[in-house]
């Protein structure tokens, strides 16, 4: 999946604006994608050298050897801080050119019930028999499956929390280009916040239920039938397994996995992966017992 720009720009033009160097083809940049989905003319980011495929444009660590790469069929933007410079490049693209990914009129099924003061931005899909209660905001790139209910005052699909600091300490926002995909028969509680993915989607699968005041950060995947109760915080990139139970006021470290049918106890602080069919509690969370 890639995110296409509204108009093309040469790599030389883009890098010149930020004082960066590039090697290889002075290609036309078409859009941005993840490293796993790189393709012709799309900008990607890697922490490791040598991950470029033919035709891609990659931001990767500088090797200190600015030689002539005109004989290769990809483009390298070299950086001593690839994540920071990738964010800087994205910021220029988002603010000065823009992306066309979600520029279609939202598709709202005629059976959907939309409450007062609900905002549904362009580029969304709302399925059959969906209920969206008052004062909720559905941001671009959100897909909501049939028979799902979103309680009042929730925010679905806004940017996640992603920043990098310049050398002088000034924070730079990571523009989030992904969306939110909510399955069928889901219930999202009141005052929930579900952030869009950075370069891929945040996913909430069928039959998931969340209580009030739940936060689900960017790029999380909440699998089928999981329950997340009041005031729980799920950090970026976390995977919650099928049928898991997340108790009130618990929180997780980023990019960990909570196993299928696992239980996270009241107020637990989860700092590492939790296996299937087990109960964990405490700060930091520790295993109490297996579930038979």
C-alpha positions in Angstrom: 0.0 0.0 0.0 1.4 3.4 -0.9 0.3 7.0 -0.5 0.3 9.0 -3.7 1.2 12.6 -4.0 -1.1 15.2 -5.7 1.8 16.0 -8.0 5.2 14.7 -8.8 8.5 16.2 -7.6 12.1 15.4 -8.5 14.3 14.0 -5.8 16.9 16.8 -6.5 14.2 19.5 -5.9 13.1 17.8 -2.6 16.6 17.2 -1.2 17.8 20.7 -2.1 15.1 22.2 0.1 16.4 20.4 3.1 20.1 20.4 2.4 20.4 16.7 1.8 22.4 14.7 -0.7 21.2 11.9 -2.9 22.9 9.2 -5.0 21.6 7.4 -8.1 18.7 8.3 -10.3 17.2 11.8 -10.0 13.8 10.2 -10.1 10.3 11.6 -10.0 8.8 11.0 -6.6 5.2 9.6 -6.8 4.4 9.0 -3.2 5.4 7.3 0.1 5.2 3.7 1.2 6.5 1.3 3.8 9.7 -0.6 3.4 7.8 -3.8 2.9 5.8 -2.3 0.1 8.3 -0.2 -1.8 7.8 0.2 -5.5 8.8 2.4 -8.4 9.0 6.1 -7.5 7.9 5.7 -3.9 9.9 7.1 -0.9 10.7 4.6 1.9 12.8 4.6 5.1 15.2 2.1 6.4 17.6 1.9 9.4 19.8 -0.5 7.5 21.8 0.1 4.3 21.1 -1.8 1.2 17.3 -2.4 1.4 16.3 -0.6 -1.8 14.5 -2.3 -4.6 14.7 -1.3 -8.3 13.0 2.1 -8.9 12.5 3.0 -5.2 13.7 6.0 -3.4 15.1 5.2 0.0 16.3 7.2 3.0 19.0 5.2 4.7 22.1 5.6 6.9 25.0 7.5 5.2 28.1 5.3 4.5 30.4 8.3 4.1 31.2 7.4 0.5 29.5 9.9 -1.8 30.4 8.2 -5.1 28.7 8.3 -8.5 25.7 5.9 -8.5 24.4 6.8 -11.9 24.7 3.2 -13.0 22.1 1.9 -10.5 18.3 1.9 -10.9 17.3 3.3 -7.5 17.9 6.4 -5.5 19.5 6.8 -2.1 19.0 9.8 0.2 21.8 9.5 2.7 21.4 10.6 6.2 23.2 10.5 9.6 19.7 10.4 11.2 17.4 8.6 8.7 14.3 8.7 10.8 14.6 12.4 11.4 15.3 13.2 7.7 12.5 10.9 6.6 10.1 12.9 8.8 11.5 16.2 7.5 10.9 15.0 3.9 7.4 13.8 4.8 6.6 17.2 6.4 7.6 19.0 3.2 5.6 16.6 1.0 2.5 16.8 3.3 2.5 20.6 3.7 3.7 21.8 0.3 2.3 19.1 -2.1 -0.2 16.9 -0.2 -1.4 13.4 -0.7 -4.4 12.3 -2.8 -5.1 9.0 -1.0 -8.4 9.9 0.7 -9.8 12.5 -1.7 -13.0 10.6 -2.5 -16.5 11.4 -1.1 -17.1 9.3 1.9 -19.4 6.3 1.4 -22.1 6.1 4.1 -24.6 3.2 3.9 -28.2 4.4 3.8 -29.0 2.4 6.9 -26.3 4.0 9.0 -27.5 6.2 11.9 -25.4 9.4 12.3 -26.0 11.4 15.5 -25.9 15.2 15.9 -22.7 17.1 15.4 -20.9 14.1 14.0 -18.1 15.0 11.5 -17.2 12.4 8.8 -14.3 13.6 6.7 -13.7 12.7 3.1 -12.2 9.3 2.3 -14.2 7.2 4.8 -16.5 4.2 4.4 -19.3 3.6 6.9 -21.0 0.2 6.6 -24.6 -1.1 7.0 -26.4 -0.5 10.3 -23.5 1.4 11.8 -24.4 3.8 14.6 -22.2 6.8 15.3 -23.3 8.8 18.3 -23.2 12.6 18.9 -20.1 14.7 18.7 -17.8 12.0 17.2 -15.2 12.8 14.6 -14.3 10.2 11.9 -11.1 11.3 10.2 -10.1 10.6 6.6 -9.0 7.0 5.9 -11.4 5.3 8.3 -13.4 2.2 7.3 -16.1 1.1 9.7 -17.7 -2.4 9.3 -21.4 -3.3 9.4 -23.3 -3.3 12.7 -20.6 -1.4 14.5 -21.4 1.3 17.2 -19.2 4.2 18.1 -20.3 6.0 21.3 -20.4 9.7 21.7 -17.4 12.1 21.7 -14.9 9.6 20.2 -12.1 10.5 17.8 -11.3 7.9 15.2 -8.4 8.2 12.7 -6.6 11.3 13.9 -2.8 11.5 13.8 -0.9 9.5 16.3 1.8 10.9 18.6 5.0 10.8 16.5 7.7 13.4 16.8 11.5 13.7 16.3 13.7 16.6 17.5 16.0 18.7 15.4 19.5 19.4 16.7 18.3 22.6 18.4 15.5 20.6 20.2 12.6 21.8 18.0 10.1 19.0 17.6 9.0 17.9 14.1 5.7 16.1 13.7 5.7 12.7 11.8 2.8 13.1 9.4 0.6 10.0 9.7 -0.6 8.7 6.3 -2.4 5.5 7.2 -6.0 4.9 8.2 -8.1 3.0 10.7 -9.9 -0.2 9.8 -12.7 -1.3 12.1 -14.4 -4.6 11.6 -18.0 -5.7 11.9 -20.0 -5.9 15.1 -17.5 -3.7 17.0 -18.4 -1.4 19.9 -16.2 1.6 20.6 -17.0 3.3 23.9 -17.5 7.0 24.6 -14.5 9.4 24.5 -12.3 6.8 22.8 -9.3 7.8 20.7 -8.1 5.5 18.0 -5.1 6.9 16.0 -4.5 6.3 12.3 -1.4 4.3 11.3 1.8 6.1 10.4 2.5 4.3 7.1 0.0 1.4 7.4 -3.4 1.0 9.1 -4.5 0.7 12.7 -6.8 -2.3 12.9 -9.7 -3.2 15.2 -11.1 -6.6 14.2 -14.7 -7.9 14.4 -16.5 -8.3 17.7 -13.9 -6.1 19.6 -15.5 -4.1 22.5 -14.0 -1.1 24.2 -15.2 0.7 27.3 -15.2 4.5 27.8 -11.9 6.5 27.8 -9.8 4.0 25.9 -6.8 5.1 23.9 -5.5 2.9 21.0 -2.4 4.4 19.4 -1.1 4.3 15.8 -0.5 0.9 14.1 -2.0 -1.2 16.8 -3.9 -4.4 15.9 -6.7 -5.4 18.2 -7.7 -8.9 17.1 -11.2 -10.4 17.0 -13.2 -10.5 20.2 -10.8 -8.7 22.5 -12.2 -6.5 25.3 -10.5 -3.3 26.4 -12.0 -1.7 29.5 -12.2 1.8 30.9 -9.1 4.1 30.8 -6.8 1.5 29.3 -3.9 2.9 27.2 -2.6 0.8 24.3 0.7 2.2 22.9 1.8 2.3 19.3 2.3 -0.9 17.4 0.8 -3.2 20.1 -0.9 -6.4 19.0 -3.7 -7.6 21.3 -4.7 -11.2 20.7 -8.1 -12.8 20.0 -10.4 -12.8 23.0 -7.9 -11.0 25.3 -9.2 -9.0 28.3 -7.5 -5.7 29.1 -8.5 -4.4 32.6 -9.1 -0.8 33.6 -6.3 1.7 33.9 -3.7 -0.7 32.4 -1.0 0.5 30.0 1.4 -1.2 27.6 4.8 -0.5 26.3 5.0 0.1 22.5 5.4 -2.8 20.0 4.6 -5.7 22.3 2.2 -8.5 21.8 -0.5 -9.6 24.2 -1.5 -13.2 23.5 -4.8 -14.8 22.6 -7.2 -15.1 25.5 -4.7 -13.4 27.9 -5.8 -11.3 30.8 -4.1 -8.0 31.8 -5.0 -7.1 35.3 -6.3 -3.8 36.9 -3.7 -1.0 36.6 -1.1 -3.3 35.1 2.0 -1.8 33.4 2.9 -4.3 30.6 6.5 -4.0 29.5 7.1 -7.2 27.6 5.2 -9.8 25.5 2.5 -11.8 27.2 1.9 -15.4 26.0 -1.5 -16.9 25.2 -3.9 -18.0 27.9 -2.1 -16.4 30.9 -3.0 -13.8 33.5 -0.6 -10.9 34.3 -0.8 -8.1 36.8 1.3 -5.5 38.7 3.9 -2.8 37.9 5.7 -4.0 36.0 3.3 -6.8 35.1 4.2 -10.3 36.1 2.6 -13.6 35.4 0.2 -14.8 38.0 -0.9 -18.1 36.4 -2.0 -19.9 33.2 -5.6 -20.1 32.1 -6.6 -23.7 31.7 
